[in-house]
Structure formats: C-alpha cells, structure tokens
Amino acid sequence: MPNLRLADLTAEIDANVRRALLEDVGSGDITAQLIPAERLATATVITREACVVAGTAWVDAVFRQVDPRVAVHWHVTDGERAQPNQALFHLEGPARSLLTGERSALNFLQLLSAVATQAGDLADTVAHTQVKLLDTRKTLPGLRLAQKYAVTCGGCHNHRIGLYDAFLIKENHIAACGGIEAAIAAARRIAPGKPVEVEVESLAELDQALQGGADIIMLDELSLADLREAVRRTAGRARLEASGGIDHASLPVIAETGVDYISIGAMTKNVKAIDLSMRLAL
C-alpha cells in the first residue's frame, strides 16, 4: 500500500484541528480574556529532548483557525531531527490567540513527533537490511491518518489504512470461509484488484496461502528458523511480512531473515509524547 502524502491530508488536518479546538476552547478561552485584546506578543517553542519532527501542518492549522493574524515561522521541517533545547518555531500575533492555540498546537506536535521519533529509531535498527517496517491499525481513534503520516516522517511505511483498502485474512476469517484457499478465492471475487494478505501460523499454512495466490503472507510469531525457511520456500512468489511480539531486541535478527516487511503495532501505540515548551514574550 502507498504511503500517505501530506498533500492528500488537507481536509483531514482541518477536521482534526476543528475537533481539537472545539474540545479545548469550547465557547471561548476565558483565561485569555485577562489580557488586553490589542496586546501583541511573540513566542518560541522548543523541544526539551531529541526527536524527529512531525505535525507542522497541524500546528499551522491550529493558529490559522484560532486567528489568521498569527504568523508561524518554522525552523524545522517534518522528518528533520531536532536536538534538546532547539527552537522548532516561533509565533507572532495577538497574545490572546497565541495562548489560546498553544495547547492544541503542542498536543499535535508532541504526539506526532513522538510517533516519528519511534519510527525513526526502529528504522535505524534495520538500516543494514532491505526490510520495510510497517505500521498497523493500532492508532488513536480519530487520528489514524495523522499518526500514519508521522510514521512516514520517521522513515517507516504504511500498512493498509483501514478495513476497506486491502484484505487481511486472519484465523477467524479462515475458519468461517472453510480454509485459506477458499478465503483467498472469495476475496478475489468480492473485490478484484484489492491486495489480499493472509496471516499464517505455520509453514503448512504458508504453503496453502502460496497455493491460493495470496499477494502478501503475514508470518505470525514464527521462529527464526521457520522465517528463513518461509523466505526460501516462497522464493518471491509472494511478499512476506513478519509480525507478532517484535521489539527492539528481536527486530534486527528478524529483519536479517530476508522477509520483505515487519509490522510493529508499538510504532503508533506505545509512544511517549515529546516534551515541548512554549515561551511567551510580550
């Protein structure tokens, strides 16, 4: 599946930001009203820790929706690595508006940069191989496209976006369809042209998936020896994806088996927000 492109996310970004501002600002920022409406200010946002930046377009959209008079000046771009205490961007505009947009803007930037940083760390771990690391559907509800975009900023890749753009046939689907080959055949009839992936738990099931003509075969928690045998046995007839309980320690050796993909739910699920700080100057 192709990676998400920022150019395709304009409507999604605006919708994300509208929901965030409705949640945070609601009927109005009563604390900001303590500041005179005509007061202008500048602000600088720094990162307190090393990170891979992602989410600049979401920050831009926050301040555009809060107050078009706010100017956002970036010192970094998505995908760039930043160091502790580095300035990421600065703001100019009405002080009230800078403070009203602060939390929503930083929430997007700290989360998406955390995903990009995690992805970048994982990508570095397997840079000596040809494997592609894939995200999963283990994302925050309502922010899937944002998180999947952040994955690409860190140098990893997108799996299917949802349940609609590719088949992923798992154990229960197989049982309900009467077998692996029957499930693949049904998928071809239902949506010709859609990618068909099958999850298998043994080499015997791998053979059935190959016989059925699966495009991608997910090897769920197979041993290293079985992964290597799966690569040998498949010989390019399908793409192979390793999955299941993979962490930083096991990732390099799994990548070295020769599989095409490794999917890692922790890339989007187990992230810690980047520590950011905004400093206001009146």
Summary of the structure (lengths in Angstrom):
residues: 282
radius of gyration: 22.5
end to end distance: 48.1
largest distance: 72.4
contacts: 919
relative contact order: 0.16
helix: 43%
strand: 20%
